[in-house]
Amino acid sequence: MYVVKRDGKREPVMFDKITARVR
């Protein structure tokens, strides 16, 4: 799974980490 940051970078991260970033 990848997460796209505001700067447009894609980094492989776990789902729980994505949730932490969103909140």
Secondary structure, 3 states (H helix, E strand, C coil): CEEECCCCCEEECCHHHHHHHHC
